[in-house]
């Protein structure tokens, strides 16, 4: 083979090796990297179900559409002739306060509702007192009443108390005197709020912070600590209406009775019952005349008891300012943890606090 032919063969072989090498490099570059598996996020077992949020009044999940809606706080008469009440078993919170020093210190309820539109009838509706304005303001609630003691009027007219509704609700012919015939019926809140310029949603007077320190959703307060002792019955020193509470082990609630009768709503027979009971030692001051009083709760603190699941724990309460949220502390001085559900809060007059009987 001549020299020229050898050179040509060598050139051809070199080109083949070069092309082959390039081809291998291209394949290596085009190889896809191995995919890393994506971890599935673990759902929060304590989160509110989709489309809901935890109500500020009960800690239970309710429609997200209600989140910005102000609660209502309804004054309800506890005189025997006012019974049966309507819609009280649907209330989220029921405050029970001495109405005056007259008439054997009869009490009056202030019932707080977040989802009030679904309650067919609430009441009957009666007048408010100074302390009611302060308590309703904690929640930025619309105070619903029929007039007020004249000592309360300046607080009603203040900025935080001005947006209330008084004497504008439905009248129900029930054979009773006029003062026992006013009830909140469907549409009454919405229609009257529009007529009187009352905001249905939270306004600039809404207080920051939580009212209650609820246990995690689906869990319960640990009541095994030594601070808890048995508490299955309560007798309150309200001579006129004789309020008592009895623990129901089947429902794990405290059922309320007045006048020796289990409290049941007039429309559906539901029992007025609560997962949480707060009994608070709250001194009061008598106004100059008429037996009217206000509770000394503004910028004040006091003792009390928290009852749940058939046991009680000594607590303290504290409220800063007229609008300030009342906070509760356990026997160790920590923010009190409570169960999710409905609450009964009784401000027991300080001079009869020692007469409270818890069995």
VOGU-3710 file (C-alpha; in Angstrom, 3 decimals, decimal comma):
1> xxxxxxxxxx> 0,000/0,000/0,000  1,451/3,349/-0,971  2,028/6,121/1,479  -0,876/8,276/0,212  -3,342/5,471/0,773  -2,103/4,944/4,351  -2,564/8,632/5,156  -6,162/8,548/3,864  -7,009/5,492/5,975  -5,552/7,125/9,083
11> xxxxxxxxxx> -7,573/10,280/8,516  -10,811/8,304/8,126  -10,164/6,341/11,345  -9,451/9,589/13,254  -12,666/11,196/12,127  -14,648/8,108/13,195  -13,187/8,175/16,704  -13,888/11,920/16,979  -17,535/11,595/15,918  -18,040/8,635/18,230
21> xxxxxxxxxx> -16,689/10,610/21,198  -18,935/13,562/20,463  -21,927/11,297/20,280  -21,208/9,832/23,725  -20,869/13,315/25,241  -24,228/14,419/23,838  -25,961/11,396/25,361  -24,403/12,082/28,745  -25,580/15,703/28,762  -29,141/14,825/27,755
31> xxxxxxxxxx> -29,670/12,347/30,592  -32,498/13,609/32,963  -31,600/13,978/36,684  -33,298/11,673/39,157  -36,454/13,345/40,636  -36,558/13,931/44,402  -39,857/12,730/45,978  -42,049/15,620/47,314  -43,035/15,189/50,942  -46,805/15,340/51,605
41> xxxxxxxxxx> -47,507/17,966/54,292  -49,009/16,549/57,467  -52,439/18,111/58,148  -52,819/19,957/61,451  -55,191/17,786/63,531  -56,175/20,805/65,627  -56,976/23,184/62,755  -60,488/24,421/62,026  -62,250/22,436/59,270  -62,246/23,935/55,788
51> xxxxxxxxxx> -64,560/26,933/55,415  -64,721/27,564/59,178  -62,862/29,449/61,889  -62,865/29,085/65,657  -65,521/31,274/67,237  -64,171/33,819/69,698  -67,123/33,094/72,010  -67,078/29,268/72,150  -63,850/28,169/70,441  -65,924/25,895/68,204
61> xxxxxxxxxx> -65,757/25,957/64,387  -68,361/28,165/62,713  -68,724/29,564/59,193  -65,851/31,735/57,971  -68,514/34,181/56,734  -69,203/35,181/60,363  -65,627/36,084/61,254  -66,059/39,870/61,002  -69,618/39,951/62,342  -70,128/41,551/65,748
71> xxxxxxxxxx> -71,844/39,440/68,386  -75,040/40,635/70,025  -75,505/40,868/73,806  -79,177/40,594/74,772  -80,664/41,675/78,104  -83,118/39,027/79,350  -85,510/39,255/82,323  -85,213/36,542/84,998  -88,504/37,278/86,780  -90,726/34,209/87,045
81> xxxxxxxxxx> -93,452/35,798/84,905  -90,898/36,220/82,070  -90,534/32,443/81,764  -90,266/30,502/79,623  -87,329/32,132/77,919  -86,766/31,678/74,212  -83,444/31,026/72,490  -81,342/31,052/75,666  -80,069/27,503/75,090  -78,533/28,717/71,814
91> xxxxxxxxxx> -76,537/31,503/73,512  -72,741/31,164/73,453  -72,241/32,927/76,790  -74,743/33,826/79,498  -73,772/36,460/82,066  -75,847/36,382/85,256  -75,786/39,621/87,287  -77,698/41,068/90,213  -80,113/43,586/88,716  -80,559/45,727/91,832
101> xxxxxxxxxx> -80,658/45,483/95,617  -84,452/45,499/95,440  -86,725/42,497/94,934  -84,465/40,073/96,819  -81,563/40,834/94,482  -83,155/39,258/91,431  -80,647/38,688/88,644  -80,836/39,470/84,944  -79,166/37,594/82,090  -77,049/39,102/79,339
111> xxxxxxxxxx> -76,874/36,475/76,600  -74,129/36,713/73,961  -74,596/35,253/70,468  -72,211/35,168/67,521  -74,459/33,360/65,016  -77,700/35,032/66,048  -79,438/34,933/62,659  -80,220/31,239/63,067  -82,024/31,645/66,408  -85,781/31,946/65,731
121> xxxxxxxxxx> -86,695/33,883/68,905  -84,651/35,464/71,714  -85,916/36,965/74,939  -87,849/38,519/76,359  -85,763/41,679/76,078  -85,425/44,027/79,070  -83,394/47,036/80,205  -79,639/47,306/80,733  -77,372/48,481/83,535  -73,957/50,167/83,584
131> xxxxxxxxxx> -72,062/46,903/84,075  -73,749/45,444/80,980  -72,305/48,220/78,809  -68,798/47,435/80,084  -69,148/43,692/79,541  -70,738/43,985/76,092  -67,958/46,373/75,062  -65,337/43,711/75,747  -66,816/41,784/72,816  -67,558/44,856/70,673
141> xxxxxxxxxx> -71,068/43,406/70,829  -74,284/45,178/69,833  -76,076/45,600/73,168  -79,760/44,772/72,629  -82,074/46,085/75,347  -85,264/48,014/76,069  -84,094/51,142/77,834  -81,571/51,374/80,635  -81,149/52,594/84,189  -80,407/56,339/83,910
151> xxxxxxxxxx> -76,973/55,844/85,495  -76,030/53,780/82,440  -77,057/56,438/79,918  -73,682/58,276/79,777  -71,960/54,983/78,961  -74,550/54,200/76,291  -73,789/57,566/74,710  -70,009/57,120/74,815  -68,157/56,165/71,654  -67,788/52,488/72,484
161> xxxxxxxxxx> -71,344/52,137/73,811  -73,248/54,273/71,333  -73,959/51,561/68,779  -76,675/49,717/70,673  -80,274/48,854/69,839  -83,040/49,668/72,319  -86,775/48,997/72,260  -86,945/48,309/68,523  -87,619/44,579/68,451  -90,729/42,519/67,751
171> xxxxxxxxxx> -93,734/42,334/70,036  -95,242/38,912/70,648  -98,757/38,667/72,056  -98,315/36,148/74,854  -100,967/37,271/77,331  -98,402/38,996/79,572  -97,836/42,624/80,492  -96,216/44,854/77,860  -92,740/44,669/79,432  -92,680/40,898/78,934
181> xxxxxxxxxx> -93,624/40,851/75,232  -90,498/42,067/73,389  -88,391/39,482/71,549  -85,699/39,446/68,883  -87,094/37,692/65,822  -85,365/36,828/62,500  -84,396/39,993/60,620  -84,793/42,317/63,617  -81,052/42,868/64,099  -80,210/43,407/60,438
191> xxxxxxxxxx> -83,183/45,686/59,714  -82,810/47,843/62,816  -79,043/48,112/62,459  -79,547/49,598/59,015  -82,231/51,999/60,274  -80,165/53,240/63,220  -76,705/53,274/61,632  -75,344/50,439/63,774  -72,448/48,501/62,262  -73,037/44,756/61,958
201> xxxxxxxxxx> -69,298/44,183/61,583  -66,516/44,866/64,063  -65,674/48,546/64,315  -62,803/50,649/65,658  -63,682/49,802/69,265  -62,932/46,107/68,899  -60,375/45,033/71,490  -57,231/43,126/70,495  -56,527/39,728/71,995  -58,397/36,557/72,869
211> xxxxxxxxxx> -61,108/36,440/75,512  -60,543/32,805/76,425  -57,559/30,476/76,299  -59,228/27,430/74,775  -57,786/23,922/74,866  -56,687/22,622/71,465  -59,531/21,613/69,183  -60,694/18,015/69,867  -58,782/17,970/73,179  -59,974/18,725/76,721
221> xxxxxxxxxx> -58,540/20,539/79,729  -56,371/18,289/81,871  -58,219/18,211/85,176  -55,948/15,689/86,906  -53,878/18,380/88,647  -54,221/18,687/92,403  -55,773/22,163/92,059  -59,004/20,558/90,802  -61,578/19,176/93,236  -65,066/17,731/92,745
231> xxxxxxxxxx> -67,820/20,202/91,823  -71,082/18,655/90,662  -73,559/21,159/92,102  -73,781/24,905/92,715  -76,195/26,961/94,807  -75,959/30,702/94,225  -77,084/33,229/96,871  -79,842/34,743/94,724  -82,813/34,507/97,057  -85,440/35,594/94,550
241> xxxxxxxxxx> -84,786/33,285/91,601  -82,728/30,680/93,480  -80,276/29,822/90,702  -78,619/26,406/90,852  -76,411/24,353/88,540  -76,115/20,566/88,408  -73,475/18,586/86,556  -74,834/16,193/83,937  -72,346/13,344/83,473  -74,008/12,185/80,255
251> xxxxxxxxxx> -73,637/15,517/78,446  -70,628/16,728/80,475  -72,388/20,054/81,001  -73,817/22,023/83,902  -77,617/22,374/83,668  -79,176/25,544/85,073  -82,357/25,766/87,135  -84,300/28,724/88,542  -87,259/28,744/90,908  -86,610/25,039/91,456
261> xxxxxxxxxx> -87,317/24,315/87,771  -84,884/23,079/85,119  -84,448/25,921/82,626  -85,815/24,829/79,244  -86,515/27,033/76,228  -90,151/27,665/75,396  -89,804/26,887/71,703  -87,900/23,609/71,572  -87,475/22,495/75,192  -83,669/22,670/75,093
271> xxxxxxxxxx> -82,000/22,778/78,496  -79,829/25,791/79,324  -76,476/24,084/79,881  -72,795/24,952/79,791  -69,404/23,296/79,340  -67,789/26,076/81,384  -68,934/27,821/84,556  -67,243/30,928/85,985  -68,206/32,061/89,479  -66,581/35,426/90,201
281> xxxxxxxxxx> -66,353/37,332/93,479  -67,266/40,833/92,283  -67,808/43,646/94,802  -70,353/46,301/93,897  -71,175/49,929/94,633  -74,696/51,174/95,289  -75,809/54,330/93,523  -77,271/57,119/95,719  -80,892/56,022/95,307  -83,194/53,287/94,117
291> xxxxxxxxxx> -81,098/50,252/95,031  -79,286/50,351/91,686  -75,683/49,162/91,623  -72,687/48,660/89,418  -70,036/45,989/89,843  -66,527/47,198/90,709  -64,859/45,368/87,840  -63,165/48,231/85,966  -59,413/48,293/86,642  -59,980/45,645/89,245
301> xxxxxxxxxx> -59,242/42,021/90,094  -60,806/39,333/92,252  -61,103/35,652/93,089  -63,403/32,996/91,727  -63,867/29,420/90,591  -63,804/27,733/87,206  -65,942/24,595/86,847  -65,815/22,044/84,019  -66,251/18,279/83,661  -67,512/17,933/87,232
311> xxxxxxxxxx> -64,535/19,605/88,941  -63,537/23,109/90,018  -60,338/25,120/90,246  -59,746/28,368/92,149  -59,007/31,261/89,775  -58,506/34,991/89,693  -59,960/37,490/87,225  -58,712/40,870/86,034  -60,243/43,609/83,896  -58,382/46,730/82,784
321> xxxxxxxxxx> -60,495/49,682/81,655  -64,186/49,880/80,803  -63,700/48,119/77,459  -60,808/45,885/78,485  -61,127/42,135/78,049  -61,572/40,267/81,312  -58,799/37,704/81,727  -58,751/34,632/83,925  -55,799/32,981/85,663  -55,438/29,527/87,175
331> xxxxxxxxxx> -54,179/28,552/90,623  -50,573/28,864/89,387  -51,093/32,346/87,981  -51,073/31,215/84,340  -53,693/32,153/81,760  -56,586/29,814/82,496  -57,170/27,127/79,886  -60,836/26,273/79,346  -62,812/23,755/77,328  -64,427/24,700/74,059
341> xxxxxxxxxx> -68,162/25,233/74,335  -70,707/27,459/76,035  -69,987/29,437/79,192  -71,975/30,721/82,167  -70,421/33,688/83,988  -71,952/34,830/87,264  -70,706/37,993/88,969  -71,586/37,128/92,550  -71,991/40,183/94,831  -68,978/40,357/97,108
351> xxxxxxxxx> -70,985/40,638/100,311  -72,606/37,214/99,713  -69,652/35,487/98,036  -69,145/33,382/101,124  -72,681/31,992/100,741  -71,936/30,279/97,415  -72,279/26,530/97,909  -70,349/24,175/95,624  -70,917/20,473/96,218
//
